[in-house]
Amino acid sequence: MIESVIFDMDGVLIDSEPLWQEAEILIFGNLGVPITKGKCLEVQGLKLTEVIKFWYDLYSWENVSFQEVQEDVLQTVMNLIREKGEKINGVEELLSYFSKKIPKIKIGLASSSDFRLILEVVEKLNIKHYFDFIHSAEFELVGKPFPDIYLTVAANFNVKPENCLVFEDSYNGVRAAKAAGMKVVAIPETSIFHSKIFDIADVKIEKLTNFNENIFEKLNSL
């Protein structure tokens, strides 16, 4: 029985993946990393510190610290979100749907983004009041695809992992939720929607507005 629903943020609640790609291509490109949109997808869902290490191991640069790169990327993304970040269609309706469920379903947010960016997003989108707990992989030793972030949210809610439902858009995020033993709804980017890597999810939908009571009941009975 589903007792908790946990949302990823980037690409699920806010259409920020293109903004992350824009920031990463700009900042890493200035460091000599030949990064493209396609290559950005390889690290989608990872913590920013892990993204930086990933590219540094392949294309090491000099005279700029990891901390400086992290701050540059983060500030660029925050500026882009303030300028043009938009709520993904169906977010408000879905959050409202779960908030009205009886018995009460606890609603969580579990993102690889830094906590200050998460707060920026939920305030901008005016959805903070829906969440019972907001958590960042910044506070975990390892990020997605490891399950730690999701297990922390479940523990905070005192809910067994198998009674949690996760909404994720990235492969690394889906892997993390499945590794935690949770049910997963995948909403992959259009260009990779038909990729078999997402077959590990319990349900795959093209957009949040495709989620309905029939799907919920199907997942609730698993």
KANORFEN-V654833 format. One record per residue. PHI is phi as a letter, one per 30 degrees, with the letter a starting at -180 (NA if undefined). PSI is psi in whole degrees, 0 to 359 (999 if undefined). OMEGA is omega in whole degrees, -180 to 180 (* if undefined). Layout:
[[PHI	PSI	OMEGA] [PHI	PSI	OMEGA]]
This chain:
[[NA	133	-178] [d	119	180] [c	346	-179] [b	141	174] [b	130	-176] [b	128	-179] [c	135	162] [d	168	-177] [c	295	-176] [d	122	180] [i	351	178] [c	309	179] [c	325	-178] [b	142	-179] [d	69	-173] [c	349	-179] [e	317	176] [d	330	180] [d	320	174] [d	316	180] [d	317	179] [d	316	-179] [d	317	-178] [d	318	179] [d	320	179] [d	305	-173] [d	312	180] [d	327	177] [d	321	178] [d	341	179] [c	3	178] [j	11	179] [d	121	-178] [d	68	-172] [c	143	179] [b	173	178] [e	317	179] [e	320	180] [d	330	177] [d	325	-179] [d	335	180] [d	331	-177] [c	11	-180] [d	131	179] [j	348	179] [d	159	172] [d	150	-179] [e	322	179] [d	324	179] [d	326	176] [d	315	-180] [d	315	179] [d	321	179] [e	311	-178] [d	327	179] [d	321	179] [d	332	180] [c	321	-176] [b	77	-175] [d	143	178] [b	168	-177] [b	156	169] [i	7	175] [b	121	-176] [d	160	176] [e	319	-178] [d	321	179] [d	318	179] [d	316	180] [e	315	-178] [d	321	180] [d	314	180] [d	313	-177] [d	315	-180] [d	322	179] [d	316	179] [d	317	180] [d	318	179] [d	319	180] [d	322	179] [d	318	178] [d	324	-176] [d	316	-173] [b	17	177] [d	134	-179] [b	145	176] [d	137	177] [d	140	-177] [e	127	178] [j	352	-177] [d	307	-177] [d	317	-178] [d	319	-179] [d	318	177] [d	319	178] [d	319	179] [e	312	-178] [d	327	-178] [d	340	-178] [c	0	-178] [d	141	175] [b	126	0] [d	160	-174] [e	135	174] [c	126	178] [d	137	-176] [c	126	-179] [b	163	175] [b	128	-179] [b	103	-173] [b	149	175] [d	346	-180] [d	157	176] [d	150	-174] [d	322	-178] [d	330	176] [d	321	177] [e	313	-180] [d	322	177] [e	317	-177] [d	310	-176] [d	331	176] [d	316	-180] [d	319	-178] [d	353	-180] [h	47	-180] [b	6	-176] [e	326	-175] [d	345	180] [d	338	-170] [c	133	176] [d	339	179] [a	132	178] [b	129	-174] [b	145	179] [c	143	176] [d	349	175] [e	331	-176] [c	7	177] [c	152	178] [d	324	178] [b	149	-180] [c	192	175] [d	141	18] [d	8	174] [d	151	-172] [d	357	-169] [e	313	-176] [d	321	-179] [d	324	178] [d	326	178] [d	317	179] [d	316	179] [d	317	179] [d	320	178] [d	324	180] [d	352	-175] [h	43	-180] [b	137	177] [d	142	-179] [e	322	-178] [d	349	178] [c	17	178] [c	142	176] [c	130	-176] [c	140	172] [c	119	-176] [b	149	177] [c	338	-176] [c	154	178] [d	318	180] [d	324	178] [d	319	177] [d	317	178] [e	318	-179] [d	314	-179] [d	319	178] [d	323	178] [d	333	177] [d	351	-180] [i	25	-177] [c	162	173] [d	144	-174] [b	132	168] [c	120	179] [c	137	175] [b	73	-175] [d	156	173] [e	146	-175] [e	318	-175] [d	339	-179] [b	16	-176] [e	321	-175] [d	4	179] [d	136	-178] [d	346	-179] [d	337	-179] [d	4	179] [d	345	179] [d	343	178] [d	155	179] [d	326	178] [b	144	176] [b	127	179] [b	156	-178] [d	331	-180] [a	159	-177] [e	327	-178] [d	350	176] [d	345	179] [d	136	-178] [b	180	-177] [d	325	179] [d	317	178] [d	318	180] [e	314	-179] [d	323	177] [d	313	-180] [d	323	-178] [d	335	-178] [c	354	-179] [d	999	*]]
